């Protein structure tokens, strides 16, 4: 609803390079894969991890900044 507000709140985290432990927590849900004949094997299941929303936003911002910097320096192949 207010992206500028979210970025204002996260600016200190980005500038100091700090990722609070509360944002590192996640919930994992184990689901069975459809169509598997037997559920005795680990590959018959998949885990979906639900991260905190602010953690996802912060990760996206940092990834964008790092990829931009890597392109400028020439660390990423343009192809």
Secondary structure, 3 states (H helix, E strand, C coil): CCHHHHHHHHHHHHHHCCCCHHHHCEEEEEEECCCCCCCCCHHHEEEEEEECHHHHHHHHHHHHHHHHHHHHHCCCCCC
